[in-house]
């Protein structure tokens, strides 16, 4: 068999084990300090627009604020759910439930769930069933 130059990487070594599972260190000291500052930001009490403060706790201890917004959206209404103290994964899961309940699309941006359309009452009922205190902002 002719010898050819092998360009593949070693993925397992008897000394180090599976090399694919090892994370490379940050490329520069600046990246390491950026990671540390991100960790510090996660530990802060984050204030959202409208003076709504995020509080940790169970759904019964949280008050969720529902807003309707249409600015910058071509006149189309969007329902905003603010004040949830949940991880990104939990926010996404809750957003999925709410989108299914409304039969509409939506997204999670900056800790706020956005549901397309005017669905404040339907979302309020769904969140109350899940145990949240709900306040509907506006008319």
C-alpha positions in Angstrom: 0.0 0.0 0.0 1.6 3.3 -0.9 2.2 5.8 1.9 0.3 9.0 1.7 0.4 12.0 4.0 -2.4 11.7 6.5 -4.1 15.1 7.3 -6.5 13.8 10.0 -6.3 14.9 13.6 -5.8 12.5 16.6 -9.1 12.3 18.4 -8.1 9.8 21.1 -4.9 9.2 23.0 -4.1 6.7 25.7 -2.5 9.4 27.8 -5.2 12.1 27.4 -8.4 10.2 26.5 -10.9 11.6 24.1 -9.4 14.9 22.8 -12.6 16.0 21.2 -14.2 16.6 24.6 -11.5 19.0 25.8 -12.3 22.7 25.5 -9.6 24.9 24.1 -8.5 27.7 26.4 -9.5 31.3 25.5 -7.4 32.6 22.6 -6.4 35.8 24.4 -6.4 37.3 27.9 -9.1 39.7 26.7 -11.5 36.8 25.9 -10.9 35.4 29.4 -11.8 38.8 31.0 -14.9 39.0 28.7 -16.1 35.6 30.0 -15.6 36.8 33.6 -17.5 40.0 33.0 -20.4 37.9 31.4 -20.5 35.8 34.6 -20.7 38.9 36.7 -23.5 40.4 34.5 -25.5 37.2 35.0 -25.4 37.6 38.7 -26.7 41.2 38.6 -30.3 42.2 39.2 -31.3 43.1 35.6 -33.8 46.0 35.1 -36.0 45.8 32.0 -37.7 48.7 30.2 -40.6 50.2 31.9 -39.1 49.8 35.4 -40.0 46.1 35.6 -37.5 44.3 37.9 -36.6 40.6 37.5 -37.1 38.6 40.7 -36.1 35.0 41.4 -38.7 32.6 42.7 -41.5 30.3 41.8 -44.3 31.3 39.4 -46.5 32.2 42.4 -43.9 34.8 43.5 -43.5 36.4 40.1 -45.6 39.1 38.6 -45.7 39.0 34.8 -46.5 42.2 32.8 -48.2 41.9 29.4 -47.8 44.8 27.0 -49.0 45.5 23.5 -46.6 47.2 21.1 -46.8 48.1 17.4 -44.1 50.7 17.0 -41.6 50.0 14.3 -43.5 46.9 13.1 -45.5 48.4 10.2 -48.6 48.8 12.4 -48.7 45.1 13.3 -49.4 44.4 17.0 -47.0 42.3 19.2 -47.7 41.1 22.7 -44.7 41.5 25.0 -44.3 39.4 28.2 -42.0 41.1 30.6 -40.7 40.4 34.2 -40.1 36.7 33.9 -37.1 35.4 36.0 -36.3 32.3 34.0 -33.2 30.9 32.3 -33.0 31.3 28.5 -34.0 27.6 28.0 -37.0 28.0 30.3 -38.0 31.3 28.5 -37.9 29.5 25.2 -40.0 26.6 26.5 -42.6 29.0 27.9 -42.6 31.0 24.7 -43.3 27.8 22.8 -46.3 27.0 25.0 -47.6 30.5 24.6 -47.2 30.4 20.8 -49.1 27.1 20.7 -51.9 28.5 22.9 -52.2 31.5 20.6 -51.7 29.8 17.3 -49.1 32.4 16.5 -45.4 33.0 16.0 -43.0 34.7 18.3 -39.5 34.9 19.7 -37.5 35.6 22.9 -35.3 38.8 22.8 -33.4 40.2 25.8 -35.4 38.3 28.4 -38.7 39.4 26.9 -41.1 37.0 25.1 -42.7 38.5 21.9 -45.8 36.9 20.5 -47.1 38.1 17.2 -50.6 39.6 17.3 -52.9 40.9 20.0 -53.2 38.0 22.4 -52.9 39.6 25.9 -56.1 38.0 27.3 -55.3 34.5 26.0 -51.7 34.7 27.3 -52.9 36.0 30.6 -55.3 33.0 31.0 -52.5 30.6 30.1 -50.0 32.2 32.5 -52.6 32.2 35.4 -53.1 28.5 34.8 -49.3 28.0 35.2 -49.4 29.9 38.5 -48.1 33.3 37.6 -49.6 36.6 38.8 -50.4 38.6 35.6 -50.9 42.3 35.1 -52.2 43.5 31.7 -50.7 46.9 30.8 -52.7 49.4 28.8 -56.4 49.5 27.7 
